[in-house]
Amino acid sequence: MNSSMAAAFEAGSGVDPSLLKVTIQLLATGVVLIVFAWVMVQIFAAYQSNRATVSEAVTSSLKATVILCLLVTVVFW
């Protein structure tokens, strides 16, 4: 976005575009981290109740961590 577009956006909405971008990124990261925490709790609960073996829990945790890294990368791109 060039400076004239940013100025027009700010004049129309009353919000600086870079501030809006940071706010949206923080909100999206918060949602992603909450979902990640929920997934990890579910994996741990499955392991505790013997619905998952150690290798399944570790594999699932690794998959969730890789997905977390990809989503955070996409959000902050």
C-alpha positions as CSV (number, residue, x, y, z in Angstrom):
1,M,0.0,0.0,0.0
2,N,1.5,3.3,-1.0
3,S,1.3,6.5,1.1
4,S,-1.6,8.0,-0.8
5,M,-3.7,4.8,-0.3
6,A,-2.7,4.7,3.4
7,A,-3.8,8.3,3.8
8,A,-7.1,7.7,2.0
9,F,-7.7,4.6,4.2
10,E,-7.0,6.5,7.4
11,A,-9.2,9.4,6.3
12,G,-12.1,7.1,5.5
13,S,-11.8,4.8,8.5
14,G,-10.1,6.9,11.1
15,V,-7.6,4.1,11.7
16,D,-3.9,3.9,10.7
17,P,-3.6,0.8,8.4
18,S,-0.4,-0.4,10.0
19,L,-2.0,-0.2,13.5
20,L,-5.0,-2.2,12.1
21,K,-2.7,-4.8,10.7
22,V,-0.9,-5.3,14.0
23,T,-4.2,-5.5,15.8
24,I,-5.5,-8.2,13.4
25,Q,-2.3,-10.1,13.6
26,L,-2.4,-10.1,17.4
27,L,-6.0,-11.3,17.5
28,A,-5.3,-14.0,15.0
29,T,-2.3,-15.2,16.9
30,G,-4.3,-15.3,20.1
31,V,-6.9,-17.4,18.5
32,V,-4.3,-19.8,17.0
33,L,-2.6,-20.1,20.4
34,I,-5.8,-20.9,22.2
35,V,-6.7,-23.6,19.6
36,F,-3.2,-25.0,19.9
37,A,-3.5,-25.1,23.7
38,W,-6.8,-26.9,23.4
39,V,-5.4,-29.5,21.0
40,M,-2.4,-30.1,23.3
41,V,-4.8,-30.6,26.3
42,Q,-6.9,-33.0,24.3
43,I,-3.8,-35.0,23.3
44,F,-2.6,-35.1,26.9
45,A,-6.1,-36.2,28.1
46,A,-6.1,-39.0,25.5
47,Y,-2.7,-40.2,26.7
48,Q,-3.8,-40.1,30.4
49,S,-6.9,-42.1,29.7
50,N,-4.9,-44.7,27.7
51,R,-6.7,-43.8,24.4
52,A,-3.3,-42.9,22.9
53,T,0.1,-44.4,23.2
54,V,3.3,-42.4,23.8
55,S,4.3,-42.5,20.2
56,E,0.8,-41.4,19.1
57,A,0.9,-38.5,21.6
58,V,4.3,-37.4,20.5
59,T,3.4,-37.6,16.8
60,S,0.2,-35.7,17.3
61,S,2.0,-33.0,19.4
62,L,4.7,-32.7,16.6
63,K,2.0,-32.3,14.0
64,A,0.2,-29.7,16.0
65,T,3.4,-27.8,16.6
66,V,4.3,-27.8,12.9
67,I,0.8,-26.5,12.0
68,L,1.1,-23.8,14.7
69,C,4.4,-22.7,13.2
70,L,2.9,-22.6,9.7
71,L,-0.2,-20.6,10.9
72,V,1.9,-18.1,12.8
73,T,4.1,-17.6,9.7
74,V,1.1,-17.0,7.5
75,V,-0.4,-14.6,10.0
76,F,2.8,-12.5,10.2
77,W,3.7,-12.7,6.5
